[in-house]
Amino acid sequence: MHKFKEDLKKNPSKLIVTIILGIISIAFLIPLIWMLSTSAKFESDVMVFPIEWIPTRWNFVENFKAVWMSEVPFTTFYLNSIKLASITTLVTIIVSSMAAYSFSKLRFPGKSLLFGMLMAFMMIPEQATLVPRYIMVKWFGLFNTHEGLILMAMFSIYFTFLMRQYMVGISDEYIEAAKMDGAGYFKIYWKIMLPLCRPIIATVGIIKFIWVWNDYQNPLIFLYDEKLYPITLGMQYFKTEYSENYAVMMMAALSAILPLIIVFIILQRNVIAGISLGGVKG
Amino acid sequence: MEVNYNSEKEVTSLSPNRKKPFWTEKRKESAAGMLFVLPEFLGICLMGVFPLGFTLFLAFTEWNFIGGMETIKFIGFDNFIRLANDDNFLLALKNNLLYTVFTVPVGMVLALILAVVIHSKAYAKDFFKVAFFIPYISTQVAVAAIFAALFHPSLGPINQFLMNIGISDPPKWLGSTDSVMAAIIIVGIWHSVGYIVIIYISGLSTISEEVYEAAEIDGANFIQKFTKITIPLLAPTTFFLAITLMISSFKVFDLVAFLTDGGPNHASNVLVYYIYEEGFKNFRMGYASAISWVLFTIVAVLTIIMWKIQNRKAD
């Protein structure tokens, strides 16, 4: 606090800039604030102008019921999203960290060639392979299953790269010590590397979770059964059922976004560090 | 340990007839190394490399998937020739370029200004980083639902506001061929600004304070410091962002699919949406594959430009 006062004396404009920036950031978030406010309104009050930012008549509970307790299986969509995002994240972490361990700490012939190849494969846009993946997933009998979606999303060169960069920085001493004690490579990976990689695992995990949660394109193409829909397709479903009921739509949007915002705010340091590290969206 | 190792070596060299075990430490390490990479490598081949080659094959065929394998017909370059004369494809490409040309520079300029102010002129840096980043992590489909309501042509808050400040005939946004891309571009910028801010701030934090202090001693003002120090030193970050954002702008899909289905009258069709439409609505697998290769070529060219320039800097 003392430091703050001193700083303020030296540089009084900083406080003014901060206040202006605060106003800009609120203006920037207006669409989300509007969503929040609308989700608590009666439909007839939604498009009233000037906008009632704080509803004069509250309908939050009814809108909540319309989303969560009506015939639209919103809870199912939600559970599907949780299932898809958690399993995909977990499997991605395992597969990527295994490869990262090998690329950072083990020597084998052809390693740099293999690594170079993977880096080159990173440029393949998943949108360019939609058609053959559709055919392949049908061949494998995984069309319209969660397994198919997980299989397509669990291999990530980008995360392998991020984890490798982190593991390179881990001192070899830990590994040498474990070797002395007779630990094999798997044990070193499982008992030494993974625990030491907790920060990067948290980073990769939260980013992957957000990406899978937000994925709309893959479920749209590879699922048709409503019982399997994640939240993103659920929003689509809502659009057709409640096209003119914006209050209910905003309650659904709020339900989709809110858990991500909460998790993001809790783990903001990890997310921002991870995004700053590489920054390539996969 | 050291001693043991040496004596063992001596024993082997003294008795050349004794066979060395096959699983030497080195071989074990190689085997482990390969095994640990294997799942990732096979997965990438199965879900990335093989499908890419498969798309190239399909691009030279005419195939309605529903008809089964026997209906595959090899047609040479016909798909690509058709693409060059397909007005819908050319419109999708044009719309996509429009999206790129507006979202990338506008997003970058806005974000650079915000990043510099947040980084050097404000308190509560972490708060602002989080605030501007929230749209980027928000589900795009839900964001699209919000903007669908905000952009409502007659009742939506945006047009009500515009009419209130005296614009009697505001754009119909998503409802009109003239303004639909503008609306999608606005949402695209809003969504990605926070990401650019974060990357710029991490670039700014690598510039040492001393450079600015030296400039201050020489009497440089804020504008001079910005143009003579910040912008040149951020050039690598700017370059990285420009390429990355261009690549992702060619992958835009969610907003279009949820908001407009490429309409009205194809006015908001973009490359990936056209792949989706041809492949999964009209089931023209060959034609959709040809469009996929256009997309891949654009992304590959941009990526290779980035590598070339980054490597040249590294030398």
Chai-1 contact restraints between the chains, C-beta under 6 A:
chainA,res_idxA,chainB,res_idxB,connection_type,confidence,min_distance_angstrom,max_distance_angstrom,comment,restraint_id
A,V17,B,K121,contact,1.0,0.0,6.0,A-B,restraint_1
A,V17,B,A122,contact,1.0,0.0,6.0,A-B,restraint_2
A,T18,B,A122,contact,1.0,0.0,6.0,A-B,restraint_3
A,T18,B,Y123,contact,1.0,0.0,6.0,A-B,restraint_4
A,L21,B,A122,contact,1.0,0.0,6.0,A-B,restraint_5
A,S25,B,F128,contact,1.0,0.0,6.0,A-B,restraint_6
A,S25,B,A131,contact,1.0,0.0,6.0,A-B,restraint_7
A,P31,B,I146,contact,1.0,0.0,6.0,A-B,restraint_8
A,M35,B,I146,contact,1.0,0.0,6.0,A-B,restraint_9
A,M47,B,L155,contact,1.0,0.0,6.0,A-B,restraint_10
A,F49,B,Q160,contact,1.0,0.0,6.0,A-B,restraint_11
A,I51,B,P157,contact,1.0,0.0,6.0,A-B,restraint_12
A,V95,B,P39,contact,1.0,0.0,6.0,A-B,restraint_13
A,V95,B,E40,contact,1.0,0.0,6.0,A-B,restraint_14
A,M98,B,F36,contact,1.0,0.0,6.0,A-B,restraint_15
A,A99,B,V37,contact,1.0,0.0,6.0,A-B,restraint_16
A,A99,B,E40,contact,1.0,0.0,6.0,A-B,restraint_17
A,Y101,B,F36,contact,1.0,0.0,6.0,A-B,restraint_18
A,S102,B,G33,contact,1.0,0.0,6.0,A-B,restraint_19
A,S102,B,F36,contact,1.0,0.0,6.0,A-B,restraint_20
A,S102,B,V37,contact,1.0,0.0,6.0,A-B,restraint_21
A,L106,B,E29,contact,1.0,0.0,6.0,A-B,restraint_22
A,L106,B,A32,contact,1.0,0.0,6.0,A-B,restraint_23
A,L106,B,G33,contact,1.0,0.0,6.0,A-B,restraint_24
A,R107,B,E29,contact,1.0,0.0,6.0,A-B,restraint_25
A,F108,B,S30,contact,1.0,0.0,6.0,A-B,restraint_26
A,F108,B,G33,contact,1.0,0.0,6.0,A-B,restraint_27
A,F108,B,M34,contact,1.0,0.0,6.0,A-B,restraint_28
A,F121,B,I44,contact,1.0,0.0,6.0,A-B,restraint_29
A,F121,B,G48,contact,1.0,0.0,6.0,A-B,restraint_30
A,F121,B,V49,contact,1.0,0.0,6.0,A-B,restraint_31
A,M123,B,V299,contact,1.0,0.0,6.0,A-B,restraint_32
A,M123,B,A300,contact,1.0,0.0,6.0,A-B,restraint_33
A,M123,B,T303,contact,1.0,0.0,6.0,A-B,restraint_34
A,I124,B,G48,contact,1.0,0.0,6.0,A-B,restraint_35
A,I124,B,L52,contact,1.0,0.0,6.0,A-B,restraint_36
A,P125,B,K251,contact,1.0,0.0,6.0,A-B,restraint_37
A,P125,B,V299,contact,1.0,0.0,6.0,A-B,restraint_38
A,Q127,B,K251,contact,1.0,0.0,6.0,A-B,restraint_39
A,Q127,B,V272,contact,1.0,0.0,6.0,A-B,restraint_40
A,A128,B,S292,contact,1.0,0.0,6.0,A-B,restraint_41
A,A128,B,L295,contact,1.0,0.0,6.0,A-B,restraint_42
A,A128,B,F296,contact,1.0,0.0,6.0,A-B,restraint_43
A,T129,B,P51,contact,1.0,0.0,6.0,A-B,restraint_44
A,T129,B,L52,contact,1.0,0.0,6.0,A-B,restraint_45
A,V131,B,G279,contact,1.0,0.0,6.0,A-B,restraint_46
A,V131,B,M285,contact,1.0,0.0,6.0,A-B,restraint_47
A,V131,B,A288,contact,1.0,0.0,6.0,A-B,restraint_48
A,V131,B,S289,contact,1.0,0.0,6.0,A-B,restraint_49
A,P132,B,P51,contact,1.0,0.0,6.0,A-B,restraint_50
A,P132,B,F54,contact,1.0,0.0,6.0,A-B,restraint_51
A,P132,B,T55,contact,1.0,0.0,6.0,A-B,restraint_52
A,R133,B,P51,contact,1.0,0.0,6.0,A-B,restraint_53
A,M152,B,M47,contact,1.0,0.0,6.0,A-B,restraint_54
A,F155,B,E40,contact,1.0,0.0,6.0,A-B,restraint_55
A,F155,B,G43,contact,1.0,0.0,6.0,A-B,restraint_56
A,F155,B,I44,contact,1.0,0.0,6.0,A-B,restraint_57
A,F155,B,M47,contact,1.0,0.0,6.0,A-B,restraint_58
A,T160,B,E40,contact,1.0,0.0,6.0,A-B,restraint_59
A,Y185,B,A32,contact,1.0,0.0,6.0,A-B,restraint_60
A,I210,B,I137,contact,1.0,0.0,6.0,A-B,restraint_61
A,N214,B,T139,contact,1.0,0.0,6.0,A-B,restraint_62
A,Y216,B,V141,contact,1.0,0.0,6.0,A-B,restraint_63
A,Y216,B,D254,contact,1.0,0.0,6.0,A-B,restraint_64
A,Q217,B,F253,contact,1.0,0.0,6.0,A-B,restraint_65
A,I221,B,F280,contact,1.0,0.0,6.0,A-B,restraint_66
A,T232,B,V141,contact,1.0,0.0,6.0,A-B,restraint_67
A,M235,B,V141,contact,1.0,0.0,6.0,A-B,restraint_68
A,M235,B,A142,contact,1.0,0.0,6.0,A-B,restraint_69
A,M235,B,A145,contact,1.0,0.0,6.0,A-B,restraint_70
A,Y246,B,A149,contact,1.0,0.0,6.0,A-B,restraint_71
A,M249,B,A145,contact,1.0,0.0,6.0,A-B,restraint_72
A,A253,B,A142,contact,1.0,0.0,6.0,A-B,restraint_73
A,A253,B,A145,contact,1.0,0.0,6.0,A-B,restraint_74
A,A253,B,I146,contact,1.0,0.0,6.0,A-B,restraint_75
A,A256,B,T139,contact,1.0,0.0,6.0,A-B,restraint_76
A,A256,B,A142,contact,1.0,0.0,6.0,A-B,restraint_77
A,I257,B,S138,contact,1.0,0.0,6.0,A-B,restraint_78
A,I257,B,T139,contact,1.0,0.0,6.0,A-B,restraint_79
A,I257,B,A142,contact,1.0,0.0,6.0,A-B,restraint_80
A,L260,B,I137,contact,1.0,0.0,6.0,A-B,restraint_81
A,F264,B,I137,contact,1.0,0.0,6.0,A-B,restraint_82
A,Q268,B,V130,contact,1.0,0.0,6.0,A-B,restraint_83
A,I272,B,I198,contact,1.0,0.0,6.0,A-B,restraint_84
A,I275,B,I198,contact,1.0,0.0,6.0,A-B,restraint_85
A,S276,B,I198,contact,1.0,0.0,6.0,A-B,restraint_86
A,S276,B,S202,contact,1.0,0.0,6.0,A-B,restraint_87
A,G279,B,I199,contact,1.0,0.0,6.0,A-B,restraint_88
A,V280,B,T244,contact,1.0,0.0,6.0,A-B,restraint_89
A,K281,B,S248,contact,1.0,0.0,6.0,A-B,restraint_90
